[in-house]
Amino acid sequence: MRLLHGLLMLSFVTVPGLALQAPKPAQTCDASLWDHVWSPKRLIVLAQCKTVTGRIVKRSANEDGDEHMLLNLDPGQEDLLRKKNRSAKAGNLVIEAVCAKPISQKSARPACRGFRNQIPLPHVGDRVQVTGSYVLDTHNGWAEIHPITSVVIIQ
């Protein structure tokens, strides 16, 4: 960075092998993923396609084969949380990748038959941009992004 005739000049250096990903604009959601949601009637769609950002604070595999993650939302997105997100999920948004793990729940097997989700799953601590359907899980009372269409790690 240098000052030249009252103008601020910035120089950028490219470091080979270092790639930072900026958030991409919201994309369309893959509606075909709904074919692989176990018991979809329990989910009320609040927005067909929503993009959110935040940090992954927990991951676990559900018996239905979904990877269940908790996303600590970036500031300005708190209106997406329900009372149950605050009380039962420590103020985090639930996000779920369908058919991403082995299934132990017999009733859920038909939803994933012949399909294995290839979405790259983030690690705990990763800051991510997640796109998917924004729903209310009526069995649990919390809001979720489920099913997720994409996860992008951002810096």
RABELHU-V147575 format. One line per field, one symbol per residue. ss: DSSP state (2 for helix, 1 for strand, 0 for the rest). phi: phi as a letter, one per 30 degrees, with the letter a starting at -180 (. if undefined). psi: psi as a letter, one per 20 degrees, with the letter a starting at -180 (. if undefined). A space follows every 50 residues. Layout:
# RABELHU-V147575
ss: ???
phi: ???
psi: ???
This chain:
# RABELHU-V147575
ss: 01110011100000000000000000000022222200022211111111 11111111111000001111111000022200222222000011111000 00000222222200000000000000111111111110000111111111 11100
phi: .acbhicdccccccceicbccdecdecdcddddddcddhdddccdcaebb cbblcdcabacdddjdccbccdddejcddddceddddcbhiccdbbcdhc bdccdedceedceibbdcddcdcejdcbccbldcbcdddcicdbcaddcb bbdbc
psi: pqpoljqpppqqppopiooppqpqqprqqnhihhijpplhiippphphpq prqappiqqqpqhjiqopqpooqqqijhiiqrghgghikkjqppqpoqli rqpiogiighhipjpopjppprqpipprpppaporpoihhjrqqooqphq pppr.
